[in-house]
Amino acid sequence: MGRATYVLATAAVLSAIWMGLTARVDAASFLVGFVVSALILSLIGTRERATAQLSRLPRQLFNLIVYIVLSFIAITRASFDVARRVLDPKLPLKPGIVAVPTQDEEQDEIIAALSAHAITITPGQLAVGFDGAKTMYIHCLDIESVATAEQEQAARLKRLRAILGKA
């Protein structure tokens, strides 16, 4: 499959997903999704193409579902923790930035970005930068609550590699 065919086929699939997300099933919605998807795909390019292997798909889908559930649980817990800290001024806050190793030997930029995204959507934490692809810097409301950050990163990395079919 040539590059143009890949972009057009992927844009068509993404525009169908766009129509589902916006709940607007009409030609205008499809056209907007298609044009935006095609432009983005054309601009970002691809270094390597992902090849789907049917034998790995069930494991990848299982890991995706587990990742979503665990992320939802982590976000819910962090939301209640932040709300508790806001409502109770007696709780101490020790904000700061901590360095957390990405623990990815391959230094995959996609996995690093997905990991940073997972950290950023969790209330009370924000990925603020990278030192190459080896270390992430995370701003936390309470530095002491990040004692398990390296363990969480290792689990997140393992799950993301399984979802992307790299494990």
C-alpha positions in Angstrom: 0.0 0.0 0.0 1.4 3.4 -1.0 1.7 6.4 1.2 -1.2 8.2 -0.4 -3.5 5.1 -0.2 -2.5 4.7 3.5 -3.3 8.3 4.3 -6.7 8.2 2.5 -7.7 4.8 4.0 -6.7 5.9 7.5 -8.4 9.3 7.1 -11.6 7.5 6.0 -11.6 5.3 9.1 -10.8 8.2 11.4 -13.6 10.3 9.9 -16.1 7.5 10.5 -14.9 7.4 14.1 -15.3 11.2 14.2 -18.9 10.9 13.1 -19.5 8.4 15.9 -17.9 10.7 18.5 -19.8 13.8 17.4 -23.1 11.9 16.9 -23.5 13.6 13.6 -23.9 11.2 10.7 -24.0 13.4 7.6 -21.8 14.2 4.7 -20.5 17.5 6.3 -19.3 15.7 9.4 -17.6 13.0 7.4 -15.9 15.6 5.2 -14.6 17.6 8.2 -13.3 14.5 9.8 -11.7 13.3 6.6 -10.0 16.6 5.7 -8.6 17.1 9.2 -7.4 13.5 9.5 -5.8 13.6 6.1 -4.0 16.8 6.8 -2.7 15.6 10.2 -1.6 12.3 8.7 0.2 14.0 5.9 2.0 16.4 8.2 3.1 13.9 10.8 4.3 11.2 8.4 5.2 7.7 9.6 8.6 6.3 10.4 7.3 2.8 10.7 4.0 1.3 9.8 2.1 -0.6 12.4 1.2 -4.0 11.1 -1.9 -5.6 12.5 -1.5 -9.2 13.5 -4.8 -11.0 14.2 -3.1 -13.3 16.8 -2.1 -10.4 19.0 -5.3 -8.4 18.7 -7.2 -10.1 21.6 -4.3 -9.5 24.0 -4.0 -5.9 22.8 -7.7 -5.3 23.3 -7.7 -6.9 26.7 -4.7 -4.7 27.8 -6.4 -1.6 26.4 -9.6 -2.3 28.4 -7.5 -3.0 31.6 -5.5 0.2 31.0 -8.7 2.3 30.6 -10.2 0.8 33.8 -7.0 1.3 35.8 -6.7 4.8 34.5 -10.3 5.6 35.4 -9.6 4.3 39.0 -6.4 6.3 39.3 -8.1 9.5 38.0 -11.1 9.0 40.4 -8.8 8.4 43.4 -6.7 11.4 42.6 -9.8 13.6 42.1 -11.0 12.7 45.5 -7.6 13.4 47.0 -7.3 16.8 45.4 -10.8 17.7 46.5 -10.0 16.6 50.0 -6.9 18.8 50.0 -8.8 21.8 48.7 -11.6 21.5 51.1 -9.4 20.8 54.2 -6.8 23.6 54.5 -5.1 21.7 57.4 -3.8 19.1 55.0 -0.3 20.0 54.1 0.7 20.6 50.5 4.3 20.1 49.4 4.3 20.9 45.7 7.3 20.3 43.6 8.8 18.8 40.6 10.2 15.2 40.7 12.3 13.3 38.1 11.0 9.9 37.2 12.8 7.6 34.9 10.8 6.5 31.8 12.3 3.0 32.2 12.0 2.5 28.4 15.1 1.0 27.0 13.9 1.6 23.4 13.2 5.3 24.2 10.0 5.1 22.1 8.6 8.7 21.7 5.0 7.4 21.3 5.1 5.5 24.6 6.7 8.4 26.4 4.0 10.8 25.1 1.2 8.4 26.1 2.7 7.9 29.5 3.0 11.7 30.0 -0.6 12.0 28.9 -1.7 9.5 31.5 0.1 11.4 34.2 -1.2 14.8 33.0 -4.9 13.8 33.0 -4.5 12.6 36.6 -5.5 15.4 38.9 -2.7 16.7 41.1 0.1 15.7 38.6 1.4 17.3 35.5 4.2 16.1 33.2 6.2 19.2 32.5 9.1 18.0 30.5 11.5 15.3 29.3 15.3 15.0 29.5 15.7 13.1 26.2 13.5 10.1 26.4 15.0 8.8 29.7 13.6 11.0 32.4 10.2 12.7 32.8 9.7 15.7 35.1 6.4 15.7 36.9 4.9 18.5 39.0 2.9 17.2 41.9 0.7 18.8 44.6 2.4 16.7 47.2 5.8 15.3 46.5 5.4 12.7 49.2 2.4 11.2 47.4 4.7 10.4 44.4 6.8 7.9 46.3 5.3 5.2 44.1 5.8 7.1 40.8 8.5 4.8 39.5 6.4 1.7 40.2 3.4 3.3 38.5 5.5 4.2 35.5 6.8 0.6 35.2 3.3 -0.8 35.3 2.1 1.9 32.8 5.0 1.2 30.5 4.3 -2.5 30.5 0.7 -2.0 29.7 1.3 0.5 26.9 3.9 -1.7 25.3 1.3 -4.6 25.4 -1.4 -2.4 23.9 0.9 -1.3 21.1 2.0 -4.8 20.4 5.6 -4.3 21.4 5.7 -6.7 24.3 
